Amino acid sequence: MDVVLEETCRQLPHGGDHDSRRFIAERLIEAAQAGHSTLGELGIVARHALAEIIAKRG
């Protein structure tokens, strides 16, 4: 999960602020608890969370 979080947050300015990183991390934890544990699955979840952050910033 750490690898996916870091790779995803690199796409945000300065590696993402605390709230953005926490949002993505929470989504990753939820996915892992639901049984999605491969890097591919977690990457998809993280990218969707990142897209939500970007859309909210508009």
N, CA, C and O of each residue as an XYZ file, in Angstrom:
232
protein
N       0.823     -1.196      0.000
C       0.000      0.000      0.000
C       0.865      1.257      0.000
O       0.527      2.250     -0.643
N       1.984      1.209      0.725
C       2.865      2.376      0.772
C       3.374      2.749     -0.616
O       3.434      3.925     -0.976
N       3.738      1.730     -1.386
C       4.269      1.965     -2.733
C       3.215      2.644     -3.596
O       3.510      3.619     -4.287
N       2.010      2.142     -3.560
C       0.933      2.710     -4.375
C       0.622      4.136     -3.926
O       0.417      5.018     -4.760
N       0.587      4.361     -2.632
C       0.315      5.705     -2.109
C       1.375      6.685     -2.585
O       1.051      7.774     -3.057
N       2.638      6.304     -2.462
C       3.726      7.198     -2.873
C       3.693      7.474     -4.371
O       3.853      8.618     -4.797
N       3.486      6.434     -5.169
C       3.436      6.620     -6.624
C       2.282      7.530     -7.023
O       2.429      8.378     -7.903
N       1.157      7.357     -6.387
C      -0.020      8.154     -6.713
C       0.168      9.606     -6.295
O      -0.171     10.520     -7.046
N       0.702      9.815     -5.112
C       0.861     11.176     -4.594
C       1.930     11.964     -5.340
O       1.947     13.193     -5.266
N       2.812     11.292     -6.050
C       3.802     11.994     -6.878
C       3.127     12.837     -7.946
O       3.718     13.790     -8.455
N       1.920     12.498     -8.280
C       1.199     13.236     -9.313
C       0.591     14.529     -8.778
O       0.106     15.354     -9.552
N       0.615     14.709     -7.469
C       0.105     15.921     -6.844
C       1.251     16.899     -6.610
O       2.395     16.481     -6.434
N       0.957     18.191     -6.607
C       2.023     19.163     -6.324
C       2.666     18.883     -4.965
O       1.967     18.698     -3.969
N       3.980     18.852     -4.929
C       4.756     18.638     -3.701
C       4.423     17.316     -3.016
O       4.583     17.199     -1.802
N       3.966     16.326     -3.767
C       3.664     15.021     -3.196
C       2.341     14.957     -2.465
O       2.049     13.963     -1.800
N       1.546     15.988     -2.576
C       0.221     16.001     -1.953
C       0.238     16.541     -0.541
O       1.203     16.355      0.200
N      -0.837     17.207     -0.180
C      -0.958     17.701      1.188
C      -1.478     16.582      2.087
O      -1.847     15.508      1.610
N      -1.503     16.843      3.377
C      -1.880     15.817      4.344
C      -3.287     15.273      4.069
O      -3.498     14.061      4.099
N      -4.234     16.152      3.805
C      -5.612     15.712      3.594
C      -5.750     14.835      2.347
O      -6.483     13.846      2.359
N      -5.057     15.192      1.293
C      -5.111     14.397      0.059
C      -4.496     13.018      0.275
O      -5.057     12.004     -0.140
N      -3.349     12.993      0.921
C      -2.690     11.718      1.192
C      -3.550     10.845      2.097
O      -3.644      9.636      1.890
N      -4.177     11.453      3.098
C      -5.036     10.701      4.010
C      -6.246     10.141      3.269
O      -6.635      8.996      3.498
N      -6.845     10.936      2.383
C      -7.997     10.488      1.605
C      -7.650      9.258      0.775
O      -8.389      8.274      0.771
N      -6.529      9.320      0.078
C      -6.100      8.195     -0.748
C      -5.776      6.985      0.127
O      -6.156      5.860     -0.199
N      -5.084      7.215      1.224
C      -4.721      6.117      2.131
C      -5.962      5.438      2.696
O      -6.005      4.212      2.803
N      -6.966      6.222      3.055
C      -8.201      5.632      3.587
C      -8.881      4.758      2.544
O      -9.405      3.692      2.866
N      -8.872      5.209      1.296
C      -9.454      4.408      0.214
C      -8.678      3.116      0.019
O      -9.269      2.066     -0.233
N      -7.360      3.186      0.134
C      -6.532      1.989     -0.002
C      -6.799      1.001      1.126
O      -6.877     -0.205      0.892
N      -6.938      1.500      2.329
C      -7.232      0.635      3.474
C      -8.577     -0.049      3.292
O      -8.701     -1.250      3.532
N      -9.581      0.703      2.872
C     -10.910      0.118      2.640
C     -10.836     -0.985      1.589
O     -11.445     -2.044      1.745
N     -10.086     -0.731      0.519
C      -9.958     -1.728     -0.551
C      -9.248     -2.977     -0.034
O      -9.662     -4.097     -0.335
N      -8.190     -2.791      0.735
C      -7.455     -3.936      1.274
C      -8.330     -4.757      2.219
O      -8.283     -5.987      2.204
N      -9.119     -4.082      3.034
C     -10.009     -4.783      3.953
C     -11.091     -5.559      3.197
O     -11.613     -6.557      3.694
N     -11.419     -5.089      1.994
C     -12.413     -5.761      1.166
C     -11.794     -6.899      0.348
O     -12.489     -7.572     -0.414
N     -10.474     -7.111      0.513
C      -9.827     -8.229     -0.160
C      -9.048     -7.871     -1.409
O      -8.510     -8.759     -2.070
N      -8.974     -6.599     -1.748
C      -8.224     -6.165     -2.930
C      -6.802     -5.842     -2.479
O      -6.545     -4.789     -1.894
N      -5.887     -6.761     -2.760
C      -4.551     -6.593     -2.194
C      -3.408     -6.576     -3.206
O      -2.254     -6.393     -2.819
N      -3.699     -6.762     -4.484
C      -2.605     -6.719     -5.459
C      -2.249     -5.268     -5.775
O      -3.059     -4.360     -5.588
N      -1.032     -5.071     -6.252
C      -0.623     -3.718     -6.619
C      -1.526     -3.141     -7.703
O      -1.837     -1.950     -7.692
N      -1.940     -3.980     -8.629
C      -2.818     -3.516     -9.699
C      -4.152     -3.034     -9.172
O      -4.630     -1.964     -9.548
N      -4.752     -3.826     -8.301
C      -6.047     -3.447     -7.729
C      -5.938     -2.181     -6.894
O      -6.767     -1.277     -7.002
N      -4.908     -2.128     -6.065
C      -4.735     -0.953     -5.216
C      -4.395      0.280     -6.045
O      -4.790      1.393     -5.697
N      -3.667      0.088     -7.136
C      -3.358      1.200     -8.029
C      -4.601      1.800     -8.642
O      -4.718      3.019     -8.764
N      -5.530      0.944     -9.029
C      -6.791      1.428     -9.596
C      -7.558      2.235     -8.562
O      -8.069      3.315     -8.858
N      -7.635      1.706     -7.348
C      -8.338      2.402     -6.266
C      -7.686      3.766     -6.010
O      -8.379      4.772     -5.861
N      -6.373      3.789     -5.961
C      -5.655      5.037     -5.691
C      -5.869      6.050     -6.811
O      -6.050      7.237     -6.540
N      -5.851      5.604     -8.047
C      -6.066      6.520     -9.174
C      -7.481      7.074     -9.163
O      -7.689      8.238     -9.506
N      -8.448      6.269     -8.778
C      -9.828      6.760     -8.676
C      -9.925      7.808     -7.575
O     -10.585      8.832     -7.747
N      -9.273      7.557     -6.448
C      -9.279      8.529     -5.346
C      -8.606      9.831     -5.788
O      -9.089     10.920     -5.477
N      -7.500      9.717     -6.506
C      -6.803     10.892     -7.019
C      -7.704     11.678     -7.969
O      -7.748     12.906     -7.911
N      -8.413     10.979     -8.832
C      -9.337     11.642     -9.761
C     -10.428     12.393     -8.996
O     -10.828     13.486     -9.397
N     -10.908     11.811     -7.900
C     -11.913     12.495     -7.073
C     -11.347     13.777     -6.485
O     -12.023     14.806     -6.470
N     -10.130     13.724     -6.007
C      -9.487     14.911     -5.433
C      -9.370     15.999     -6.481
O      -9.709     17.154     -6.223
N      -8.895     15.639     -7.657
C      -8.710     16.603     -8.729
C     -10.046     17.195     -9.159
O     -10.138     18.396     -9.409
N     -11.078     16.367     -9.246
C     -12.406     16.843     -9.656
C     -12.976     17.826     -8.624
O     -13.626     18.805     -8.993
N     -12.736     17.571     -7.354
C     -13.241     18.455     -6.295
C     -12.565     19.815     -6.347
O     -13.176     20.836     -6.030
N     -11.314     19.821     -6.744
C     -10.575     21.087     -6.816
C     -11.026     21.936     -7.998
O     -10.892     23.160     -8.011
N     -11.579     21.213     -9.016
C     -12.153     21.843    -10.189
C     -11.282     22.795    -10.850
O     -11.668     23.389    -11.857
